[in-house]
């Protein structure tokens, strides 16, 4: 896992703990100071590596898998 992916994972996890729902890709991008497509790429890689789960077509549906 890259440093940036770890930052995404930590942000998503804390956001869900604090607010009870997952951040949007726009919120992730803003927090990291990157573009929307860059944030999406990091999230997709974390999904591929089974750190995150996403329900296609559903808003705010990113979930952290309990593997760490």
Secondary structure, 3 states (H helix, E strand, C coil): CCHHHHHHHHHHHHHHHHHCCCCCHHHHHHHHCCCHHHHHHHHHHHHHCCCEEECCCCCCCEEECCCC
